[in-house]
Amino acid sequence: MNSKTPISRRTLAKTIGLGAGIAAGATLLGGIAAPAIVRAQAKTTLKLGHLANEDNVWHKASLIFAEEVAKRTNGAVEVKVFPNEQLGKETDLIKGIQLGTIDFTITGESLQNWAPAAALLAVPYAIRDLDHLDKVVSGEPGKKIADAIEQKTQLVPLTYFARGPRNLTSKRPIKSPDELNGLKMRVPNVPLFVSFWQGLGAKPTPMAFSEVFTGLQNDTIEAQENPLALIKSASFYEVQKYVNLTEHVISWIYLVGGSKKLNKLPAEQRAAIMEAAKAAQAAERKLFIEDETKLAADLKAKGMEFITVDKAAFAEKGRPTVVAALSPEIKPIYEEILAVK
């Protein structure tokens, strides 16, 4: 067998039993069973660049991935991790992998610039909770999204990490979408997000993240939406009182590698890399859950109040706008995601 010949994702998943942690990234290993340890060979050094800082769980998971790769290849493959955009911004990293100057990164819906299906990683009220997320990513919808990303970008999803739910912060409690009418709020420059909040009756304004604190401070905007990690790191607790638990976007992000570079490696090393990604995913999930709990406690200690909202009402009112914003190419996969039980 030619060890450099890639085998289909489905054949791979059946061959080595990847499970939920890496079913979306099963292209690399061919039909060869992954050994726990492979014999020593000449060292290969690979670079993993990402955007997060050293305290972020993605960085900690990246270090675990590097450790597992070294262990499972008996030191033959070394992964060097570069956090804090040291190797470039997200688009630079994606292009670097395509060119072969970088080997791995952590990326998500930004890939929709190449693969429209990547937009489905962060659609309002598509994913209900972590259990639903795992079933989607490891099931048919996730496989279709991962296949589309690989085909369009030559980036192979090796595994995925959960992302903190996006919640709405404000200066007054908001429990139902009817209380959003006319609310001036900041959203990222994502057309789907703008449309979604307009459909709920708010007045969303795209704004650079660096400008949000000042905008809230001087009442240019009254609210914003982000995961708890960013709410804390940006000190929004100083200018916002309430965290309204809308959880309107529950999403995931991929650890990806370049297919051209990876397919040049011996099959044993490709198998070891995939198994290392599986180990990193399991470790990241534990860190993620611990981190979300700690973030909530920290924000409450800083004076923020957490408000339970009618999420079903938010989802129902916003869904027509979401459906209208999705392209015909990806709308069927969106419907599959909703249908996953």
C-alpha positions as CSV (number, residue, x, y, z in Angstrom):
1,M,0.0,0.0,0.0
2,N,1.2,3.5,-0.8
3,S,1.3,5.2,2.6
4,K,0.9,8.6,1.0
5,T,-2.4,7.8,-0.7
6,P,-5.3,9.5,1.2
7,I,-8.4,7.3,2.0
8,S,-11.9,8.6,2.4
9,R,-13.1,10.1,5.7
10,R,-15.8,7.3,6.1
11,T,-13.3,4.5,5.6
12,L,-11.0,6.0,8.1
13,A,-13.7,6.5,10.7
14,K,-14.6,2.8,10.5
15,T,-11.0,1.7,10.5
16,I,-9.8,3.3,13.7
17,G,-13.0,4.1,15.5
18,L,-12.5,7.8,16.0
19,G,-15.8,8.6,17.8
20,A,-17.3,12.0,18.4
21,G,-14.0,13.7,19.2
22,I,-12.5,13.4,15.7
23,A,-15.2,12.0,13.4
24,A,-15.2,15.3,11.5
25,G,-11.5,15.1,10.7
26,A,-10.9,11.6,9.5
27,T,-9.2,12.0,6.1
28,L,-5.6,11.6,7.0
29,L,-4.9,8.1,8.1
30,G,-6.0,5.9,5.3
31,G,-7.0,2.3,6.1
32,I,-4.2,1.7,8.5
33,A,-4.7,1.1,12.2
34,A,-3.1,3.8,14.4
35,P,-0.4,2.4,16.7
36,A,0.0,4.0,20.2
37,I,3.7,4.5,19.6
38,V,5.6,4.5,16.3
39,R,9.3,3.8,15.8
40,A,11.8,6.7,15.8
41,Q,12.5,8.4,12.5
42,A,14.3,11.6,11.4
43,K,12.6,14.5,13.2
44,T,9.9,16.5,11.4
45,T,9.0,19.9,12.8
46,L,5.5,21.3,12.2
47,K,4.2,24.7,13.2
48,L,0.8,25.4,14.9
49,G,-0.2,29.1,15.0
50,H,-3.4,30.4,16.6
51,L,-5.0,33.6,17.8
52,A,-5.6,32.9,21.5
53,N,-3.3,33.9,24.4
54,E,-1.5,31.6,26.8
55,D,-4.3,31.4,29.3
56,N,-6.9,30.3,26.7
57,V,-8.1,26.7,26.8
58,W,-7.4,26.4,23.0
59,H,-3.7,27.2,23.7
60,K,-3.6,24.7,26.5
61,A,-5.2,22.1,24.2
62,S,-2.7,22.9,21.5
63,L,0.2,22.2,23.9
64,I,-1.4,18.9,24.8
65,F,-1.7,18.1,21.1
66,A,2.0,18.8,20.7
67,E,2.9,16.6,23.6
68,E,0.8,13.8,22.3
69,V,2.2,14.0,18.8
70,A,5.8,13.8,20.3
71,K,4.8,10.8,22.5
72,R,3.0,8.9,19.8
73,T,5.7,9.4,17.2
74,N,8.5,8.6,19.6
75,G,9.9,12.1,19.0
76,A,9.9,11.8,15.3
77,V,7.4,14.7,14.9
78,E,7.7,17.9,16.8
79,V,4.8,20.4,16.9
80,K,5.8,24.0,17.9
81,V,2.9,26.1,19.1
82,F,2.8,29.9,18.4
83,P,-0.1,31.7,20.3
84,N,-1.1,35.4,20.1
85,E,-1.1,35.7,16.3
86,Q,2.7,35.3,16.3
87,L,2.5,33.7,12.9
88,G,-0.2,36.1,11.6
89,K,-3.9,36.8,11.9
90,E,-6.5,34.1,11.2
91,T,-6.7,34.7,7.4
92,D,-2.9,34.7,7.3
93,L,-2.7,31.4,9.1
94,I,-5.3,29.8,6.7
95,K,-3.4,31.0,3.7
96,G,-0.1,29.9,5.3
97,I,-1.4,26.4,5.6
98,Q,-2.5,26.4,2.0
99,L,1.0,27.6,0.9
100,G,2.7,25.1,3.2
101,T,4.5,27.6,5.4
102,I,2.3,26.8,8.4
103,D,1.0,23.4,9.3
104,F,-1.9,23.7,11.8
105,T,-4.3,26.4,13.2
106,I,-7.6,26.7,15.0
107,T,-10.3,28.2,12.9
108,G,-14.0,28.2,12.3
109,E,-16.6,30.2,10.6
110,S,-14.0,32.4,9.0
111,L,-13.5,29.6,6.5
112,Q,-16.8,30.5,4.9
113,N,-14.8,32.9,2.8
114,W,-13.7,29.8,1.0
115,A,-16.3,27.2,2.0
116,P,-19.8,28.5,2.5
117,A,-20.7,25.5,4.6
118,A,-18.4,26.8,7.4
119,A,-20.9,29.5,8.1
120,L,-23.0,26.7,9.8
121,L,-20.5,26.6,12.7
122,A,-22.1,29.6,14.2
123,V,-25.8,30.0,13.3
124,P,-28.1,31.5,15.9
125,Y,-30.2,28.8,17.7
126,A,-29.0,26.0,15.4
127,I,-27.2,24.1,18.3
128,R,-29.2,23.5,21.4
129,D,-26.5,22.4,23.9
130,L,-23.2,20.6,24.2
131,D,-24.8,17.2,23.7
132,H,-26.5,18.3,20.6
133,L,-23.2,19.9,19.3
134,D,-21.4,16.6,19.7
135,K,-24.1,14.7,17.9
136,V,-24.1,17.2,15.0
137,V,-20.3,17.4,14.6
138,S,-19.9,13.6,14.7
139,G,-23.0,12.9,12.6
140,E,-23.9,13.5,9.0
141,P,-24.2,17.3,9.1
142,G,-20.7,17.6,10.7
143,K,-19.2,15.2,8.1
144,K,-20.7,17.3,5.3
145,I,-19.4,20.5,6.7
146,A,-15.9,19.0,7.3
147,D,-15.9,17.5,3.8
148,A,-16.8,20.8,2.2
149,I,-14.1,22.6,4.2
150,E,-11.4,20.1,3.1
151,Q,-12.5,20.2,-0.6
152,K,-12.7,24.0,-0.8
153,T,-9.7,24.9,1.4
154,Q,-7.3,21.9,1.5
155,L,-7.5,22.2,5.3
156,V,-8.4,19.0,7.1
157,P,-10.5,19.2,10.3
158,L,-8.6,17.0,12.7
159,T,-10.8,17.6,15.7
160,Y,-13.1,20.2,17.2
161,F,-13.4,22.3,20.3
162,A,-16.6,23.7,21.8
163,R,-16.9,27.5,22.1
164,G,-18.5,29.4,25.0
165,P,-22.1,30.4,24.2
166,R,-22.7,33.9,23.1
167,N,-24.9,35.8,25.7
168,L,-26.4,39.3,25.6
169,T,-25.2,41.8,28.2
170,S,-27.2,44.9,28.9
171,K,-27.9,47.7,31.4
172,R,-31.4,46.3,32.2
173,P,-32.6,42.7,32.4
174,I,-34.0,41.2,29.2
175,K,-36.1,38.0,29.5
176,S,-38.0,37.9,26.2
177,P,-37.5,39.2,22.7
178,D,-40.3,41.7,23.1
179,E,-38.0,43.6,25.5
180,L,-35.5,44.1,22.7
181,N,-37.5,46.6,20.7
182,G,-35.2,49.5,19.7
183,L,-32.3,48.2,21.8
184,K,-29.0,49.8,20.6
185,M,-26.5,47.0,20.6
186,R,-23.1,46.1,19.1
187,V,-22.7,43.0,17.0
188,P,-19.6,41.8,15.1
189,N,-19.5,42.5,11.4
190,V,-21.3,39.3,10.5
191,P,-24.3,39.8,8.2
192,L,-26.2,36.9,9.7
193,F,-25.8,38.3,13.2
194,V,-27.0,41.7,12.1
195,S,-30.1,40.2,10.4
196,F,-30.9,38.0,13.4
197,W,-31.0,40.8,15.9
198,Q,-32.9,43.0,13.5
199,G,-35.5,40.2,13.2
200,L,-35.8,40.2,17.0
201,G,-36.5,44.0,17.0
202,A,-33.2,45.3,18.2
203,K,-31.0,48.0,16.5
204,P,-27.7,46.1,15.9
205,T,-24.7,48.1,14.9
206,P,-21.5,46.4,13.6
207,M,-18.5,47.8,15.6
208,A,-14.9,46.9,16.1
209,F,-14.5,44.9,19.3
210,S,-11.9,47.5,20.5
211,E,-14.6,50.2,20.5
212,V,-17.2,48.3,22.4
213,F,-16.2,49.3,26.0
214,T,-16.2,53.0,25.1
215,G,-19.5,52.7,23.3
216,L,-21.1,51.1,26.3
217,Q,-19.5,53.7,28.6
218,N,-20.8,56.7,26.8
219,D,-24.2,55.1,25.9
220,T,-23.6,55.0,22.1
221,I,-24.8,51.5,22.5
222,E,-26.8,49.9,25.4
223,A,-25.8,46.2,25.0
224,Q,-23.5,43.8,23.3
225,E,-23.2,40.0,22.9
226,N,-20.2,37.7,23.4
227,P,-19.1,34.6,25.2
228,L,-18.3,34.9,29.0
229,A,-14.6,34.8,28.3
230,L,-14.7,38.0,26.3
231,I,-17.1,39.7,28.6
232,K,-14.6,39.2,31.4
233,S,-11.4,39.9,29.5
234,A,-12.9,43.2,28.1
235,S,-14.1,44.3,31.6
236,F,-17.6,44.7,30.4
237,Y,-18.7,44.1,34.0
238,E,-17.6,47.7,34.6
239,V,-20.2,49.1,32.2
240,Q,-22.9,46.4,32.0
241,K,-25.0,45.0,34.9
242,Y,-26.8,42.0,33.4
243,V,-25.8,38.8,31.6
244,N,-29.0,37.7,29.8
245,L,-28.5,34.0,29.2
246,T,-29.7,33.9,25.6
247,E,-27.0,31.4,24.6
248,H,-28.1,32.4,21.0
249,V,-25.0,30.9,19.4
250,I,-23.4,27.7,20.6
251,S,-20.7,26.8,18.2
252,W,-17.5,24.9,17.6
253,I,-14.1,25.5,16.0
254,Y,-11.7,23.1,14.3
255,L,-8.1,22.2,14.8
256,V,-7.1,21.9,11.2
257,G,-4.0,20.8,9.3
258,G,-2.9,21.2,5.7
259,S,-3.8,18.1,3.5
260,K,-0.8,18.5,1.2
261,K,1.8,18.5,4.0
262,L,0.1,15.8,6.1
263,N,-0.3,13.5,3.1
264,K,3.5,13.6,2.6
265,L,4.0,12.1,6.1
266,P,4.3,8.4,6.6
267,A,1.0,6.8,7.4
268,E,2.1,5.9,10.9
269,Q,2.8,9.6,11.7
270,R,-0.5,10.6,10.2
271,A,-2.3,8.1,12.4
272,A,-0.4,9.4,15.5
273,I,-1.3,13.0,14.7
274,M,-5.0,12.1,14.5
275,E,-4.9,10.2,17.7
276,A,-3.1,13.1,19.3
277,A,-5.9,15.4,18.1
278,K,-8.4,13.1,19.7
279,A,-6.6,13.3,23.1
280,A,-6.4,17.1,22.8
281,Q,-10.1,17.3,22.2
282,A,-10.9,15.3,25.3
283,A,-8.6,17.4,27.4
284,E,-10.0,20.7,26.0
285,R,-13.6,19.7,26.8
286,K,-12.7,19.2,30.5
287,L,-10.8,22.5,30.6
288,F,-13.6,24.3,28.7
289,I,-16.3,23.2,31.2
290,E,-14.2,24.1,34.2
291,D,-13.4,27.5,32.6
292,E,-17.1,28.4,31.8
293,T,-18.0,27.6,35.5
294,K,-15.2,29.8,36.8
295,L,-16.0,32.6,34.4
296,A,-19.6,32.8,35.6
297,A,-18.5,32.8,39.2
298,D,-15.9,35.6,38.5
299,L,-18.4,37.8,36.7
300,K,-21.0,37.3,39.5
301,A,-18.3,38.3,42.0
302,K,-17.7,41.5,40.0
303,G,-21.4,42.4,40.4
304,M,-23.0,41.1,37.2
305,E,-26.4,39.4,37.5
306,F,-27.3,36.4,35.4
307,I,-30.8,36.5,33.9
308,T,-32.7,33.4,32.7
309,V,-34.5,34.2,29.5
310,D,-37.1,32.5,27.3
311,K,-34.7,31.0,24.8
312,A,-37.5,29.2,22.9
313,A,-39.2,32.6,22.3
314,F,-35.9,34.1,21.0
315,A,-35.3,31.1,18.8
316,E,-38.8,31.1,17.3
317,K,-38.9,34.8,16.6
318,G,-35.4,34.8,15.1
319,R,-35.6,31.7,13.0
320,P,-37.4,33.2,9.9
321,T,-34.6,35.8,9.6
322,V,-31.9,33.1,9.9
323,V,-33.5,30.9,7.3
324,A,-33.9,33.8,4.9
325,A,-30.2,34.7,5.3
326,L,-28.8,31.2,4.5
327,S,-27.8,30.4,1.0
328,P,-29.6,27.6,-0.9
329,E,-26.3,25.7,-0.9
330,I,-26.1,25.3,2.9
331,K,-29.8,25.5,4.0
332,P,-30.4,21.7,3.7
333,I,-27.5,21.1,6.1
334,Y,-28.9,23.6,8.5
335,E,-32.2,21.7,8.4
336,E,-30.3,18.5,9.1
337,I,-28.7,20.1,12.1
338,L,-32.1,21.1,13.6
339,A,-33.4,17.6,13.0
340,V,-30.6,15.9,15.0
341,K,-32.0,14.6,18.3
